[in-house]
Amino acid sequence: MAATSDVLFEIGLEEMPARFLNDAQQQLETKTKKWLEELRLPYKEISTFVTPRRLAVVIKDVATKQPDIEEEAKGPARKIALDTEGNWSKAAIGFSKGQGKVVDDIYFREIKGIEYAYVNKYIVGLSTFQLLQNFKEVILSLTFPKNMRWGDLNLRYARPIRWLVGLYGTDIIPFEIAGVHADRKSFGHRFLGNSIKLDNPLEYQEKLKSEFVIVSPEERNKLILEGIEYLENKKNWDISVDKELLNEVKHLVEYPTVFFGSFSEEFLTVPEEVLITSMKEHQRYFPVKSKDGKLLPKFVAVRNGDDNFIETVARGNEKVLKARLSDARFFFEEDQKQSIEKNLEKLGRMVFQEKLGTIAEKVDRVVKLTRSICNLLDLDETTTYNAVRAAEISKFDLVTNMVNEFTELQGIMGEKYATIFGENKQVATAINEHYMPRHAKDQLPSSIEGSVVSIADKLDTIIGCLSVGIIPSGSQDPYALRRQALGILQIVNGNKWSINLESLFRTTQKLYSELNIATRDEQEIKQSIDEFFNLRASFILKEDGIDQDITEAVLTSGIGNFAYTVEKAKVLAIKKQDESFKQVQESLVRVLNIATKGSDTGVNKDLFENEQERILYETYHDVKSRYREAMNNLNALESIDILGELSQAIYDFFEHTMVMSENKELKSNRLSLLNQIAQDVLDYSDLTKILWKQQS
Amino acid sequence: MNIQEMILTLQKHWSDQNCILMQAYDVEKGAGTMSPMTLLRSLGPEPWNVAYVEPSRRPADGRYGQNPNRLYQHHQFQVIMKPSPDNIQELYLESLVKLGIDPLKHDIRFVEDNWENPTLGAAGLGWEVWLDGMEITQFTYFQQIGGLEAKPVAVELTYGIERLASYIQDKENVFDLEWTKGVTVGDIFYQPEYEHSKYTFEESNTDVLFELFSIYEEEAKQTMEKGLVFPAYDYVLKCSHTFNLLDAKGVISVTERTGYISKVRNLAREIAKLYVEERERLGYPLLKEEATENGSNK
């Protein structure tokens, strides 16, 4: 084993945003590994570290030089390398020279019947110390959600780079970025620590710790959790640790110390959600509950420093929280002095989207859509009344002081205030639920009213946006249209609602076309709506483990009744495993394929020439009504089984009947019969799309 | 430490860093950033180091002197350094120490906060500085101003004077803060706070304000056409303040609102461009000055 040394790189920066750090650490690791691999530098292990002020990597046991390697270099073909007399050509001489060899080193090897000239090359490995100076490439290849410039430089980076450390063993690796030269000098905690002289890479973690910097995020995480647990036990509290918040907090500090503070009990009259949001979102505090789940007037926070003067820090934080909560309580009281009606008036002055008018106008459409959906679902009068009322006042909380301050509480405050203003429970709940699902894994509305208004609201946003050309692409989806479309499909499917989505799309589209604000052609809009939802539907089916071919088969004629479409897909997925279904599918596909050669112009029994034609006709008529009934009952399995009864008759028919007859009348009659059958098959799904696995 | 001493301390500190001490700009504005001393001077290649107190008017925040935290007009201490010095964070932290804030006794953090003012076509990256959980300063590296790229980059520090004072003096109500010995913020500002709120929300003549907006806008345009950057910019500030008064009164509808904002934005952008052109035409006087100064020093 060749000699090895350890490597340390540290990039010192002004405080990076907490949200950048997880990914930055990940990138630093993968990009360093890749870089070392490309350089063929053997090493034992890599550790990476991040804090708000630094990114660091320690690589253990890196060989002092690249290993020497022997390589074959391929040259010209034999007939070019040698002239007719067997002498080396200019090409051959050039090739060997180019590789630092002479013609005597050339040998031939055959590739695909042709002989080529080769030489063996011996490449001496470069020194690691030299190669490490290019680590700059790795540092500059890190990407961040947002970059900035500073001083008079052109470089863009997460935050200004203020120092660099590069050590190979005990030696400084010289390189420079943005006017900063690598050295062995690092910096401790901004206030508690001093500057640090690093003698070798392996002392990095320990030396930084002695200057109050915990470079390992996992360790900071652990320290915070321990601090929280200590308080929980000591005070008999229950502190639920929100993962996202913990992740942010650990990246806001280099040396975490957990402490707690209190606020006045009088603020507990403000809704819990408001208090929690204020603590979590604005102040990055962990809310505290009693063991029986009651919110306590306490909070837990993390200081970037030690526990000296922690009382001062706690009191300062209490003061800030008090001001915040006073504001919140003021808002809560002020909002209650308004009325729902007064708030609704103000919605007329609030923009929904520049091209799509005001929130009040949106609400009008959502109310109409809510009515249509209630009708389609044949809901009873009370439910319809509640759903419509919920739609009417679904957005009234947007103009409250509280939602203005805490946007994330939209809907939640709507429910609270609606209850205070005397709306019934169903209406109040639906106001909150109409925003659900709020994110990918969120729960669906629990009530029918909430589900209906949720669909209406989302449908309006999606179709409105698509009508004026706001179409999500790539990572661009500012109005979260994809998530909202998924939400609609999940709600419809979750409730097993029998509702034709395309007809709802058309209803919404009509509401917009009456407004005359669409910037695109009606047909174009229709197509883009259908495609958009089709893609979301495919996504859901894929999540359900349905193969792509089946998804295509069931979605060819649109989403239709989505809950039933999902059922059909699941049935076909099972049938696809069943060898006997292959016969059925093949027969039906034959019908589908040939049916495209004509259309249904009516069937005349008198024109049947043979028994098989007559049997197919009769079987079809026997099957048809049962099939349609099963379809109406949304029985996906029964429907396809009934269609399957046609299979034998179809085989026999094709065996004995020439569909494309010379006789035009006969031909048209046969195509008509097949088209009638095909139409029924297509109502189920386009079976031609289904692919059978090659039997091995 | 009273507010007056705080201001003196900050002025001394930044003066020692070779900042030009300016006085508040004499046209109404919503933030120190909108002073031409920041907004225009941050553009172009000329070095620019400046510090000043800026009274900032936010009509919508008027509370008739009844709210302990909100004011129609508050004070900002504004520092601009272009290009941003490498040790700007340290310089800033030193200023806190001079204000009597010992970092070892507190929790001071730099929390990501990117600043954007679409009305001025301006954007920057940086932090809000937290002192034991309270935001006391906005710390921004300008990246773009008036739709133009900021190069070299100016760094802007905006101290919220009243915020900081409420911490230093440990007062809960802004009106109880001591401005100077024996005089409180309330003594000086209660009456104007009340009257400006009453004016803004009740007594302003909406028609007159709308008319003023148009007049200021016209004047800004015609001045700009004559290549007079600073007078034109003054009228843009007047447009902006007039718009804020109307907006606070709630008389601007949604559609109008967007229209007004984009009017102000377009004017600000054009003036920014014009400023850069004018400075170039004048041969970047500040750039030369610095060159000779450095020369004579060496």
HADDOCK unambig.tbl for C-alpha pairs under 7 A between the chains (distance, minus, plus):
assign (segid A and resid 15 and name CA) (segid B and resid 110 and name CA) 6.28 0.50 0.50
assign (segid A and resid 17 and name CA) (segid B and resid 111 and name CA) 6.92 0.50 0.50
assign (segid A and resid 17 and name CA) (segid B and resid 112 and name CA) 5.12 0.50 0.50
assign (segid A and resid 148 and name CA) (segid B and resid 125 and name CA) 6.80 0.50 0.50
assign (segid A and resid 149 and name CA) (segid B and resid 143 and name CA) 6.95 0.50 0.50
assign (segid A and resid 149 and name CA) (segid B and resid 153 and name CA) 6.87 0.50 0.50
assign (segid A and resid 150 and name CA) (segid B and resid 84 and name CA) 6.47 0.50 0.50
assign (segid A and resid 150 and name CA) (segid B and resid 141 and name CA) 6.84 0.50 0.50
assign (segid A and resid 150 and name CA) (segid B and resid 153 and name CA) 5.28 0.50 0.50
assign (segid A and resid 151 and name CA) (segid B and resid 83 and name CA) 4.77 0.50 0.50
assign (segid A and resid 151 and name CA) (segid B and resid 84 and name CA) 4.64 0.50 0.50
assign (segid A and resid 151 and name CA) (segid B and resid 85 and name CA) 6.47 0.50 0.50
assign (segid A and resid 151 and name CA) (segid B and resid 152 and name CA) 5.82 0.50 0.50
assign (segid A and resid 151 and name CA) (segid B and resid 153 and name CA) 5.21 0.50 0.50
assign (segid A and resid 152 and name CA) (segid B and resid 83 and name CA) 6.03 0.50 0.50
assign (segid A and resid 152 and name CA) (segid B and resid 151 and name CA) 6.59 0.50 0.50
assign (segid A and resid 152 and name CA) (segid B and resid 152 and name CA) 4.45 0.50 0.50
assign (segid A and resid 152 and name CA) (segid B and resid 153 and name CA) 6.27 0.50 0.50
assign (segid A and resid 191 and name CA) (segid B and resid 103 and name CA) 6.38 0.50 0.50
assign (segid A and resid 191 and name CA) (segid B and resid 104 and name CA) 6.28 0.50 0.50
assign (segid A and resid 192 and name CA) (segid B and resid 104 and name CA) 6.99 0.50 0.50
assign (segid A and resid 283 and name CA) (segid B and resid 133 and name CA) 6.46 0.50 0.50
assign (segid A and resid 303 and name CA) (segid B and resid 107 and name CA) 6.07 0.50 0.50
assign (segid A and resid 304 and name CA) (segid B and resid 107 and name CA) 6.17 0.50 0.50
assign (segid A and resid 308 and name CA) (segid B and resid 105 and name CA) 6.93 0.50 0.50
assign (segid A and resid 309 and name CA) (segid B and resid 105 and name CA) 5.23 0.50 0.50
assign (segid A and resid 312 and name CA) (segid B and resid 105 and name CA) 6.91 0.50 0.50
assign (segid A and resid 312 and name CA) (segid B and resid 106 and name CA) 6.78 0.50 0.50
assign (segid A and resid 313 and name CA) (segid B and resid 106 and name CA) 5.39 0.50 0.50
assign (segid A and resid 313 and name CA) (segid B and resid 107 and name CA) 6.27 0.50 0.50
assign (segid A and resid 313 and name CA) (segid B and resid 132 and name CA) 5.36 0.50 0.50
assign (segid A and resid 316 and name CA) (segid B and resid 132 and name CA) 5.26 0.50 0.50
assign (segid A and resid 317 and name CA) (segid B and resid 132 and name CA) 5.25 0.50 0.50
assign (segid A and resid 317 and name CA) (segid B and resid 133 and name CA) 5.21 0.50 0.50
assign (segid A and resid 320 and name CA) (segid B and resid 133 and name CA) 6.50 0.50 0.50
assign (segid A and resid 320 and name CA) (segid B and resid 134 and name CA) 5.79 0.50 0.50
assign (segid A and resid 349 and name CA) (segid B and resid 253 and name CA) 5.57 0.50 0.50
assign (segid A and resid 349 and name CA) (segid B and resid 254 and name CA) 5.14 0.50 0.50
assign (segid A and resid 350 and name CA) (segid B and resid 254 and name CA) 5.95 0.50 0.50
assign (segid A and resid 351 and name CA) (segid B and resid 254 and name CA) 6.02 0.50 0.50
